[in-house]
Amino acid sequence: MMLSFLTMSRRTLILLAGLGSLALFLGALGFQYWVGLLPCTMCLWQRWPHRIAIGLAMVGVAIPHAVITWLGALSMVVNAGIALLHTGVERAWWQGPQVCGSNAAQDLGGLSMEDLFDTTTGPTIVLCNEVAWMFAGLSMASWNGIFSLVLAAVWIMAARRKTTAG
């Protein structure tokens, strides 16, 4: 498996990276619509680099230029940074942006916390500093950061391939 991965063409690596972002993006939508985990503001931020990477992959499969691959790698590094920031907010290592956490709830005027988290209708606001889902001790944001770094490495491998490799 490793030998075949090392011999993949630039086009194939671009396709693999794009499919990885598509899988993560669809996974986030699945958690939102099928499982019912509403995304917080920072969760929504983490979706944008995946959207960009998917678009870059579609272009890159047709035109496998190194610039496209470096942009794909950049989008995944940015996403990993957002995910790390989000993980730190969830674990209370640092405070998140003003649009997240309890400060956002306080800025919504006269609404009480009970209004925001009505058990009959479900939450109307999701706080960035609350972990909605965890696996093996890592939140969804943490897993997204790890997978984004792996995808960045795939984009970089694609960038380093010779153009003649396709």
C-alpha positions as CSV (number, residue, x, y, z in Angstrom):
1,M,0.0,0.0,0.0
2,M,2.8,2.5,0.9
3,L,4.7,1.8,-2.3
4,S,1.5,2.4,-4.4
5,F,0.9,5.6,-2.5
6,L,4.4,6.8,-3.2
7,T,4.0,6.2,-6.9
8,M,0.6,7.9,-7.3
9,S,0.5,10.6,-10.0
10,R,-0.1,14.3,-9.1
11,R,-3.6,14.0,-10.5
12,T,-4.4,10.9,-8.4
13,L,-3.1,12.6,-5.3
14,I,-5.2,15.7,-6.0
15,L,-8.2,13.5,-6.4
16,L,-7.5,11.7,-3.2
17,A,-7.1,15.0,-1.3
18,G,-10.3,16.4,-2.7
19,L,-12.2,13.2,-1.9
20,G,-10.8,13.4,1.7
21,S,-12.2,17.0,2.1
22,L,-15.5,15.9,0.5
23,A,-15.7,13.0,3.0
24,L,-15.0,15.3,6.0
25,F,-17.5,17.9,4.7
26,L,-20.2,15.3,4.1
27,G,-19.4,13.8,7.5
28,A,-20.0,17.2,9.2
29,L,-23.3,17.6,7.3
30,G,-24.3,14.1,8.4
31,F,-23.6,14.9,12.0
32,Q,-25.7,18.0,11.6
33,Y,-28.7,16.6,9.7
34,W,-28.8,12.9,10.6
35,V,-27.4,13.0,14.1
36,G,-28.8,16.4,15.1
37,L,-25.6,18.0,16.2
38,L,-25.9,21.7,15.3
39,P,-22.6,23.3,14.4
40,C,-21.2,26.3,16.3
41,T,-19.7,29.3,14.6
42,M,-16.2,27.8,14.6
43,C,-17.5,24.5,13.2
44,L,-18.9,26.5,10.3
45,W,-15.6,28.2,9.8
46,Q,-13.9,24.8,9.5
47,R,-16.2,23.9,6.6
48,W,-14.9,26.7,4.3
49,P,-11.4,25.4,3.7
50,H,-12.9,22.0,2.8
51,R,-15.2,23.6,0.3
52,I,-12.2,25.4,-1.2
53,A,-10.1,22.2,-1.3
54,I,-13.0,20.4,-3.1
55,G,-13.1,23.2,-5.7
56,L,-9.4,23.2,-6.1
57,A,-9.4,19.4,-6.5
58,M,-12.0,19.6,-9.3
59,V,-9.8,22.1,-11.1
60,G,-6.6,20.3,-10.2
61,V,-7.8,17.0,-11.7
62,A,-8.4,18.7,-15.0
63,I,-5.3,21.0,-14.8
64,P,-2.8,19.4,-12.4
65,H,-0.6,22.4,-11.9
66,A,1.6,22.8,-8.8
67,V,0.1,26.1,-7.9
68,I,-3.3,24.4,-7.4
69,T,-1.7,21.8,-5.1
70,W,0.0,24.4,-3.0
71,L,-3.3,26.3,-2.6
72,G,-4.9,23.0,-1.6
73,A,-2.2,22.4,1.0
74,L,-2.6,26.0,2.3
75,S,-6.4,25.5,2.7
76,M,-5.8,22.4,4.8
77,V,-3.2,24.1,6.9
78,V,-5.5,27.0,7.6
79,N,-8.3,24.5,8.4
80,A,-6.0,22.7,10.9
81,G,-5.2,26.1,12.5
82,I,-8.9,26.9,12.9
83,A,-9.5,23.4,14.3
84,L,-6.6,23.8,16.8
85,L,-8.1,27.2,17.8
86,H,-11.5,25.5,18.3
87,T,-10.0,22.6,20.3
88,G,-8.3,25.1,22.6
89,V,-11.6,26.9,23.1
90,E,-13.4,23.6,23.9
91,R,-10.7,22.6,26.4
92,A,-10.6,26.1,27.9
93,W,-6.9,26.6,27.0
94,W,-7.9,30.1,25.7
95,Q,-11.0,32.1,25.0
96,G,-12.6,32.0,21.7
97,P,-13.8,34.8,19.5
98,Q,-16.6,37.0,20.7
99,V,-19.1,35.2,18.5
100,C,-18.5,32.0,20.5
101,G,-19.0,30.8,24.0
102,S,-21.1,32.3,26.7
103,N,-20.2,35.9,25.6
104,A,-22.2,35.3,22.5
105,A,-25.2,34.2,24.5
106,Q,-25.0,37.3,26.7
107,D,-24.9,39.6,23.6
108,L,-28.3,38.3,22.4
109,G,-30.2,40.9,24.4
110,G,-32.9,39.8,26.7
111,L,-32.8,36.1,26.0
112,S,-32.0,33.9,28.9
113,M,-30.0,30.7,28.7
114,E,-33.2,28.8,29.1
115,D,-34.5,30.5,25.9
116,L,-31.4,29.6,24.1
117,F,-31.5,25.9,25.1
118,D,-35.2,25.1,25.1
119,T,-35.5,21.3,25.6
120,T,-38.8,21.2,23.6
121,T,-37.4,22.8,20.4
122,G,-33.7,22.1,20.8
123,P,-30.8,24.6,20.9
124,T,-31.1,27.8,18.9
125,I,-27.5,28.7,19.5
126,V,-24.5,26.3,19.9
127,L,-21.6,27.5,22.0
128,C,-18.0,26.9,20.6
129,N,-16.7,26.1,24.1
130,E,-19.0,23.0,24.5
131,V,-17.9,19.7,23.0
132,A,-20.9,18.2,21.2
133,W,-19.2,14.9,20.2
134,M,-16.1,13.1,21.3
135,F,-14.3,9.9,20.2
136,A,-11.1,8.5,21.8
137,G,-10.8,11.6,23.9
138,L,-10.8,14.0,21.0
139,S,-13.6,16.3,19.8
140,M,-14.8,16.6,16.3
141,A,-12.7,19.8,15.9
142,S,-9.6,17.9,17.0
143,W,-10.2,15.1,14.6
144,N,-10.9,17.6,11.8
145,G,-7.5,19.2,12.6
146,I,-5.7,15.9,12.4
147,F,-7.3,14.8,9.2
148,S,-6.7,18.3,7.7
149,L,-2.9,17.9,8.4
150,V,-3.0,14.5,6.7
151,L,-4.7,16.1,3.7
152,A,-2.2,18.9,3.7
153,A,0.5,16.3,3.4
154,V,-1.3,14.7,0.5
155,W,-1.5,18.0,-1.2
156,I,2.2,18.7,-0.6
157,M,3.0,15.2,-2.0
158,A,1.0,16.2,-5.1
159,A,2.9,19.5,-5.4
160,R,6.2,17.7,-5.3
161,R,5.3,15.3,-8.1
162,K,6.7,16.0,-11.5
163,T,4.2,17.4,-14.0
164,T,4.9,14.5,-16.3
165,A,3.5,12.2,-13.6
166,G,0.1,13.5,-14.4
